[in-house]
Amino acid sequence: MTPATVPDTAPVAAKLSFLDRYLALWVLLAMAVGLGLGRIFPQLGELLDRFTIAGVSVPIAIGLLVMMYPVLAKVRYNETGRVLADKKLMITSLVINWALAPAFMFVLAWIFLADLPEYRTGLIIVGLARCIAMVFIWNDLACGDREAAAVLVAINSVFQVIAFGALGWFYLQLLPSWLGLETTSAEFSIAAITASVLVFLGIPLVAGYLTRTLGEKAKGRDWYEGKFLPKIGPWALYGLLFTIVLLFALQGDNIISKPLDVLRMAIPLLTYFVVVFGAGMLIGHALKLGYPRTTTLAFTAAGNNFELAIAVAIATFGATSGQALAGVVGPLIEVPVLVALVYAALWSRKFFPSTAETLKS
């Protein structure tokens, strides 16, 4: 599947491979398998938790690296300069990701979880952790701009290392005190944040860049994109499904044993993902960014770095804390919702001018 090249008149199903077409089903099955494994083998979670380096789960890291590498190998890195030159896209992405989205999650957390401070804090942390991993999958499936996604995620990663701790202090202590609300004390590890960025983005980004550069130099672009990429492409979804199974195996017992708590957290999360994504699409359309870049803007804004949110919550509040559970519930809601939003994005293409018309304007 090549983003932005499939005719707009083609049915959505025809744009996707067999694996892509039934992704929602595979995701639901992976979630069920993970929950089942966690329930049948409760010691599995403890076993997997032992394999961590600098707060990063090695099994989950492997799944994410397998997931991200094929997508990043597809990026045409020599074309990223045109993305950096698009000031409308750059500024809009920064405003949505680092001003509007965290503030919106703060409001939702206090509206829906005012009486549950642990879950409320956990959701606020999820809102601060901007997406650097799964967004590549959703963006690629929705035929977004791969080069734009690579640039926006790289910028988010830099801001994540610099701003995460300061924003955590602002939303958990300073802003609540100004509003007369309960404050939460939390110390965020810059090392954990940096490790998350380096592992979940740095490694696959370098690998993808080297593969693209060396592959094209040795065999040419036609061979690279026509023969090599189709062979490694399916591994992105294999990695995604493997990661989902592990995540839900790790926290399956907590999720199953506290269904009402999960439901209460699900409502603000569902609202957050849908509203932020919809706002990104509407803003991109109003700015005439074109479908590919608008889709990338929306997915990079709506997605969250749940790996970092979970790692920070566990390191700060403990593995059995409500904050950690909120971090785990994040992907429980995010994954199926963003799968649905992939189809919504593809459907919305008829409201956008063609790529050629966008470039002329």
Secondary structure, 3 states (H helix, E strand, C coil): CCCCCCCCCCCHHHHCCHHHHCHHHHHHHHHHHHHHHHHHCCHHHHHHHCCEECCEEHHHHHHHHHHHHHHHHHCCHHHHHHHHCCHHHHHHHHHHHHHHHHHHHHHHHHHHCCCCHHHHHHHHHHHHCECCCCHHHHHHHCCCCHHHHHHHHHHHHHHHHHHHHHHHHHHHHHHHHHHCCCCCCCCCCHHHHHHHHHHHHHHHHHHHHHHHHHHHHHHCHHHHHHHHHHHHCCHHHHHHHHHHHHHHHHHHHHHHHCHHHHHHHHHHHHHHHHHHHHHHHHHHHHCCCCHHHHHHHHHHHHCECHHHHHHHHHHHHCCCCHHHHHHHHHHHHHHHHHHHHHHHHHHHHHHCCCHHHHHHC
